Amino acid sequence: MTFTDLLLQQTINGLSLGAMYALLALGFTLVYGILELINFSHFNVFMIGSFVAMWTLQMFGLSGQDVILTGLPLAGVLLVAFAVTMLFCGGLGVVVERITLRPLRNVKGPAAMITSIGVSYILFNIVLLTVGADSKNFPNPLPTIRWHLGEATLDFRVVLIWIIALLLMLGLYYFVQRSRLGKAMRATAQDQEAARMMGVEVDKVIMMAFFLGSALAGAGGLIFGLYYNFTSFIIGFTAGLRAFTAAVLGGIGNVPGAMVGGVLIGLIEAMSGQFIATAWTDVIIFSILVLVLVFKPSGLFGRVAPTKS
Amino acid sequence: MFTRRAAAQLFATTALAAGLGAARLSPAFAAAKVVKIGVDLSLTGADAQSAIRVKNAITMAFDAANQANAVPGYQFDLLMLDDGTATAGQYDPAQAATNARRMVADKEVVAALGPEMSGAGKAMTPILSQGNLATITMSSTNPDITNPKFAAQFRPAGKAIYFRTVTTDAYQGPNMANFYAEKLKVKSVYILDDSGAFGVGVADTFQAEAEKKGLKVIGRDRLDPKAADYTAILTKIKSLNPDSIYYGGVSQAGVKLAKQSYDIMPKMIRGGPDGTYGADFLTGGGFPAVEGWYSTIAAPHLTEDNKAAQFVAAYKGQFGMVPDDYCITAYDAALVLIDAVKRIAASGKPVTREAVQAALLTSKVPTIQGVVSFDANGDLADRTVSVFQITKDTTKPLDDPSAQYKYLEVAPQS
């Protein structure tokens, strides 16, 4: 394998990882932008998303990698799986917000953040105790189509993941920038008090932020399953922490920042595995987190947080 | 008066009796002295399926002994502990140490079984040694634990307390390296481990022997078992184009490695130690990703053997699942322990921790795997390492290790 092919292959690997991190990072950023809250329950909403996706696919009679679908059936199954997973996770996010975080909304200090860590562990243990601890074989109905670019290979699966992630992110971006509710979200992010005075229903906006963020985490969970063909109760923490780093790197609260941050972290992970050693990947990624926090706390694209009135 | 405490005790005893089966309740044994055995297994996490199979084998052995009154005047009671934690997602050395302390603190516990994992064993042995409590492991194979060179660390009180009914990675790693070189005829290998005590150890011994055999070690890397993505390292390996991969470790990283390596290099020769042998690896990795994977176990292969047939049938009947080879080594460990207690009881001495440790050292117990005896450090006298290859058999359940792992041969000794 020539060096350029190798570089190309690792870029493909990194972009796939990055797409997943970006989807997850958006959830952190949406909530932080409005509430200035780091929502750690997001980690395990993602994990539950991958399980919901697995069960949905299994309901179509798909198990393991034996059944391959193409054309319309594939598109239909994927559409249903994404819809179910995203709605479920979005709903879960809203429920988590309503039950555990809204009562703490006006409590100063880290109470809400610590509660979200607690919720994260509760979700984690519910899955552990109900579905068990072993790695599950995630159904994968995607046909193995491979394109060869020199000695590097590009899988159909990878391209599909990029396209889906890109569509979701563009959709979110336009929603936030163009729609009425998106405008209300941005208004609330800028100044909650003033937005409320202008007639914005802040509770609804916050619910929407949780719904959208969690739905994207759900989509991330499904993509994770399709990409790796496995899921387990433990996947939330590593992916979640890296996505969080991505959100901080891009500038937490900043939507395009989270997308770019996610892709960058994915690429860094792939390249450090190639050129340094996989054992050092975490050290490198979290060193970046520390460096960003020390030297550019607002991240690459500038942090967005509510102004206190 | 029916106090709260009495109620609690009553509840505890009934619950215990209900949990351990009706045999305990029968009045004939009511006066029997209780011999308590601590059991430490990895019942939570990535290796849970294998652990449950092992647990069944152990309860089966002691239930049978109690029912048959194998040691007259004594009844066995199990203190079942779990060293797996949710946060680790697999065995957790800190939890194993806590369990060891619990066993040592419980005065009634005179011996122990387990752990399954060397990482847990390394954490437990200093505590067990100080508490003078001997244990027999059914599957942990890291050689350091019983090596006199590391006695200060693993048996500070001096006596051998870590016995095994399997051989060690001093043989499992090197014998597999011999198999790679002599039978698979590969010329080069890339070595990975899962950063655990067992994984690193077995990969080290494999590497040392591979180099001695003239195999070219193209590289060595460490996987984070909690990370999901190994495509970066696997792409790097693909670019270096080795003939084969050896993975030292257990199933948590192993299943992901199997899947992703199959995607990236479907034809690569891949193999690993007993951490890649079992139901967890089959179901987590799944076909076709695990197809062709070579695994070893640090014991002779017995489930197809005549001696084992009776055990397999009884086990299937009782638990509705097929035992793997480590159920047999666990069952054998229980037999060895029962035999030790029997000899002490027959000599009329009290069954104490000291007595059990001494009795284990002189064991010569006929078991399913043959006569088990130990050297002065507690290692098994027999040093067989068996090699298997995963070969899909669609006529049998795909999560059944005895059907999907095809026995090849005994790995060549150095």
Interface residues (C-beta under 8 A of the other chain):
Chain A: M1 D5 L6 Q9 Q10 N13 G14 S16 L17 G64 Q65 D66 F124 N125 L128 G132 A133 D134 S135 K136 N137 D155 F224 Y228 N229 F230 S232 F233 I234 I235 F237 T238 A239 E269 A270 M271 S272 G273 Q274 A277 T278 A279 T281 D282
Chain B: T44 G45 A46 A48 Q49 G84 A86 G89 S195 D221 R222 L223 D224 K226 A227 A228 D229 Y230 T231 A232 I233 T235 K236 K238 S239 N241 S251 Q252 V255 K256 K259 Q260 D263 D280 T283 G284 G285 G286 F287 P288 A289
